[in-house]
Amino acid sequence: MSAAIFAGWDLLPGSGRYAAIADVLCMAGIACVALSAFANGRASMRGTSPPRLLALAPLACLLATLATMFVSIWHRGIEVNHFPSQTMSEVLNMFTGFLLLSMTVLHFALGLTRRGPGWAVLDDVLIALVLGGVYATHAHIATLSTAQRDLPPALQSYWFPPHLSSLIFSYATMAIAALIALVFFVTRFWTGVFAGGIPKRTQLISFAGLALVPFVQVVTLPILVVSGLVFLVLWGLKRLPTAPRMAKLEKELDEVSFRAFAVGIPFLTAGVWMGAFWAQEAWANYWGWDSKENTALITWLVYIVYIHLRMLGGYRGSKAMSVLVGGALSVFLTFQIFGYLPDSQKSLHRYTDDAVVPMEGRQESAAPSEQAKASAPAREAEDAAVPEKQGG
């Protein structure tokens, strides 16, 4: 595997070399996570503590991968001589860096390892999903153009780095919050399969959401399959979660997912506001109802609805986490699927599309009035006569 990752090493720029090193660290980190999760799960069943060094190994791999990606992004900025978030390959590379940063922040903010070895397993699972996501995203980046592009005038602004950084960090954090909710729904589904006690209709809806929603199966299906194998082992060991334990788990996962959301929502809000201020400077208009602006606003509103339903509507557990997953789907639509929407073809936010020349003007030229149309021939005749007068 390492030979494939380092193929053409001498041809890679500095940023590409560090990204390849990060891929190797991701694979090593997933192996460490598997050992740590096994040790934590065993310790949880026996009521003991796992080996400390083994428990710290996933965090060490996460930090090493984060440092390597920071150097990769730094090198890319030097190579292109601007903030490296212009092309789609650069944006996705930035996203993987912020995904690692977000997981590092949430590791300490959520304090899952301090809750006991059982919760440390969830921390291990999230780190494994993040490392696997980084590796898969880099594999996708390898299929995209990595050629340098000149920065369009509209992006040559001091708003560019903070606006993009805030949004991408919020997207990464909201994705992890949704992963926590997905862990709950997967757990509920397999509990119903192996132990019963879950209504068939609920199981069917859960399976449809995990397996049939377009595009996201690349994330949900692996989680569904791996967790099914884990539940098969637990069923064989007669260690399946009971109904009271599931109720307690639902309550605690709801709290953990909300705390992860609370880390990301201020950055999403700041990113939207900075985008409005930037638009005012670039196009003299805070909000132009561009399709990208609209999808970003819809995403923000979904999360505001989540806050209101939770605080005022009393939504907890599966209801609240369903809205949280819906917000993540809206993030995915805004961040990646946006370019496939019909209205996006005339958007002013398609700077990452290699096949599209960015549009720099906010307003199209106004249609000529009837008076202007009538006076146009006279002006053309006058303009044509000017050279003759000068020549005479």
N, C-alpha and C positions, 0 to 999 in steps of 0.2 A: 504493500500500500504506500509506504513512504517513497519507494522508487517512482511510483506514478505521480505522487504529489510533487516531487522534486524534478520531474522530467522537464528538460529545457531550463534548468536553473540559471545557466549563464546568460540566457536570453531575457530573463525576468528583470524588470526594474527593481529598485530598492523596495518600493511598496509591495510589489508582488512577491518578493522573497520573504518578507516578514509575514505576509498573509499565508504563504505556504507553511511557514513555521507554526503559525497559529492553527492551521489545519491539523498538523501533527499533534500539537498540544490538546486540541479538541478530542482526538481519538484517545490519547493517553488519559485525558480527564474522564471520558466516558468509562474507560476501564476501571479507573480509581473509584468512580461513583458506584459502579456495579458492586465492587468489593465492599465499599462503605455502606451501601444500602443493605447488603446481605448481613453485614456485621450489626448494623443498627436494628434491622428487623429481628435478628436472632436475640439481641440484647433486650428488645422490647418484649419478646415472648417470655424470656427467662427472668425479667426484672433486674437485669444487671446493666453495667455500663460498657459500651464498646471500647476497643483500644483507641486511645486518644490520637495517636499519629495517623491511624487509618481514618478516623473521623475527620481529621483536618486535611486529608489529601485532596478531596474535591475542591475545597476552597483554595488551596494552594494552586491547583491546576487552573481554576477560574481566574485567579489574580495574574498568573503567568500569561494566560491567553489574552487577558485585558491589556497588560503592559505591551505585549507583542503587537496587538492591533492598534494601540495608540501610536507606536513607532511607525507602523505601516501607513496609517492615515497622515501622520506628520510628513513622511517621505513623499506621499502622493501630493500633498500641498506644495512641497518644494518642487516637485517635478512639473506641476501644471502652473505654478506661480500664482495660485489663488486658493481660496477656501475650497477644499476638494468635495464639492457637492453639486457639480454641474451636470454630469452625465448620470445615466441610471446605474452604471457600474460603480461610480463614486458614491452615489447616494446609498446603494445597498451595502457597500463596504463601510460607510459611516454608520448605517443601521446596525451592522453586526457589532461594531465597537460599542455603540450605545446599549445594545442588548446585553452585552457582557457587563457594562457599567451598571445598568439597571439591576441586573441580577446580584451584583456585588452589594449595591445599596440595599436591596430588599433582603439580602441574607442577614444583614445587621439590623435593619429596621423591623423586620418581622420577628426575628429572634426564634425561629423554628427549632434550632438545635438546643435552645435553652429550655424548651418545653418537654424534652425527654427524647429518647431514641426513636420512639414511634413517629414523632413529628420530624425528627432528623431525616427519616426516610423520605418524607415529602420534600424537604430541602434538597436531598440528593436527587430526587426525581426532577425537580425544577432545574437544577444545574445541568443534569444530563440532557434535558430537552433543549436548554439554551445552547449548550455546546454542540448538540446535534444540529440545531437550527443554524448556527454559525457555519458549520461545515457544509451543510446543504446549500446555504445561500452563496457561499464561495464557489461551490460547484456550478451554481446557476450563473454567477458573475463571469465564470470562464467562458460562457457561451455568448457574452455580450461584448460589444466594442469597448476597448479600453483606451482608444486613441484620445489624445489631448484635444480639447476644443477651447477656442477663445471665449472669454467670459463676455456675454452680451452686455450692453450698456445698462440695462435695467437691473442686472445682478451686481453691478459694480457699486455696492452700497455697504455701509457699515451695518445695515440691518440684516444682511445676508447670513453671516455666521450665527448670531443669536436666534434669529427666526427659525432657521433650519435645525439648529441644535435643540431648541426647546421642543419643537414638534416631533423630531425623531426620538428624543429621549422619552417623551410622553407616549408615543406609539409603542416603543419597546416595553415600557412599564405597563401599559394597558394590556399588551399581549401576554405578559406574565400573569397579570391579574386574571385574565381569561383562562390561562392554563390551569390556574388553581381551581377555577369553577369547572373546567373540563374534567379535572381529576375527580371532583365530586360526582359529576354525572356518570362518568365511567364506572366509578365505584358502586353507585346506585344500580346501574344497569346489570353489572355482573353479580351483584348481591341478589338481585331478583332472579337471575338465571340459575344460580347455584343453590340459593337458600329459599327463594320465594319471598312472599311478604310484600312484594312491590306489584301494584296493579299492572296488568298486561298493557293497558293503554299507555301508562307512563313509560313502560319499557319500550314500547313501539315508538313513541315520540322521541325518546332518548336515542334510540338506534337510528332513527331517520335523521335527527340532527347531527349525529356523529358521522354517519356514513354517506348521506345523500346530498348534503349541501355542497354545491359546486365549489371547486378550487381549494377549499379548506381540508379536503380529505387527505391531502399530503401531510397534514399535522394530526388530524383526529384518528385516521385509520391505524397508523402505527401505535398510537396511545391505546386504542381499543384492543389491538391484537396483543401487545405486550402485557397489558393489564389483565387480559383474559388468561394468559399463561400463569400470571401470578396468582389469580384467583383459583385456577385449577390446582396449583400446588397447595394453597391454603385449604381448599376443599378436601384434598387428600390428607392433609394434616389435621383436619377438623378444627381449623382456626378461623373460619369465616366470621365476619362481624355480625353481631346480633342486632336486633331491632333497636334496643336502647342505645347501643354503641353507635349505630348509624345516625340516630337522632342527635347524639352529642357531637358526632363528627360533622354533621350538617351545620350545626350551630357554630362550631369553631372554624370550619372552612369559610363560612359566610363572613365571619369577623376578619379572618386573614385576608380574604380577597378584597374586602372593603379597605383594609389598611394599605394594601398594594395600590388600589385605585386612588387612595388619598395622596399617595406619593406622586402619581402621574398627572392628576387633573390640574394642579396649578401650572404645570409646564405646558399642557395643552391650551389652557386659557391664555397664558402669556404668549404662546406662539401665534394664536389667532389675532390677538391684539397687536403684536408687533407687525404681523402681516398687513393689518389695516393702516398702521402708521407708515409703513414702507410704501404701500400703494398710494398714499396721499403725497408722498414726496416724488414718487416715480411718475404717477399718472394724474395727480391732482384730484384724486377721488378715493375716499376711504374704503368704499365698497362698491364694486361695479357689477355684482351679481354674475361674476364669471363662474363657470361650472365647477372649477376646482374650489373656489371660495364657498360655493353652495354645499358641496360635499363635506368640506371641513366644518362648516357651520352645522350641518345635520349631525355629524359625529359628536360635536360638542353638545348639541341639544339632547342627544340620546343619553349622554352621561349626566346632564342636568336633570333629565327625567328620572334617571336612576337615583340620584340624590333625593329628589322629592318623594319618589315612591318609597324609598327606604326610611326617610325621616318622618314624612307625613302620612304615607299610606301604610306604614307598618310592614312593608315587604321584607321578608327575611328568607334565608335558605334558598331553595330551588327557584322561587320567584325572582328574588333579587339577583341571583347568579345568572338567570336566563337573560335578564336585561343587560348584565355586564358582558355576557358573551355576544349579545346583539351589538353592543358598542364596539367590541373588537372586530366584528364583521364589518361594521361601518368604517373602522380604521383601515381595514384591509382593502375595502372598496376605494377609499380616498387615496391610499398610499400606492396600491399596485394595480387595481382593476380600473382605475379612473381612465387610463389611456385607451381602454377598449370601449368606452361609452361613446355613442354617436356625437353628443354635444361637446365632447372633449376635443374634437378635431379643430374647433375654432377657439379653443381656450388659450389664454395668454400664459398659462403655467406649464407649457409642454417643453420646458428647457431641457429636460432629461432625455427627450426623444431624439435619437441620432438622425432620424429621417425627416425631421421637421425643422425648418428655419424659424427661430423664435420671433414672434410678433412683438415689436417694441411699442407700438402706439396703442393707447387705451381706446381712443375713439376713431371710428372710420370717418372718411371724409363725408361731409354732409351732402345730401342731394341738392343739385342746383335749383334755385327758385325759377319761377316762370320769367321774372324780370331779368335774371341773369342769363337765361337761355336766349331771350330776345336780344340782349345787348352783346352776346358773344360774337356774332358775325361782324358787327361794327368794330369790336376791339381787335379781332383778327385782321381785318382790313387795315386798321390803323397801325398795327404792329408790322404788317407787311410793307407798309409805305415808309416806315422809318428809315430803313437802310437806303432807299432811293433818295430821300431828302439829304441824308448825310453824304451820299456819293455825289450829289449835285453841288 
